[in-house]
């Protein structure tokens, strides 16, 4: 079983590398859940969102055009006593990434949907998304205030 999982991870890494090179990107951070992928190329200041079996539905976002990024979460109803039986993350219905651009446009992109993606690895993915949000916020701030580029965020 472990060998199969390792081979599956290697195949996914090859796919991400192939898709990234198609757009001339090299990912310093990435997250995947189900058939969705988010990759950050910090040196080129680009964020790639992709979905589908071969990650064919791809979108590259120029971070220099982003004013802010927020993560929107929607939870289902929680009945009395259910939190004692189930983990809080099991009530999560979806996660949307909300990008506000410097030209005042807003884009909302679905990243996680419980119906499609299930709950496996959700806690780890949630933490990784928060870390990526912090890193992107730092990159955006360094564009507005170049004197702050010396500060590092440990992820």
Secondary structure, DSSP 4 states (H G I P E B T S, - for coil): -HHHHHHHHHHHHHHHHHHHHHTT---SEEEEETTEEEEEETTTTEEEEEESTTS-EEEEEEGGGEEEEEEEEEE----TTGGGTS-GGGGEEEEEEEEEETTS-EEEEEEEEHHHH-STTHHHHHHHHHHHHHHHHHHHHHHH-GGGTT-----
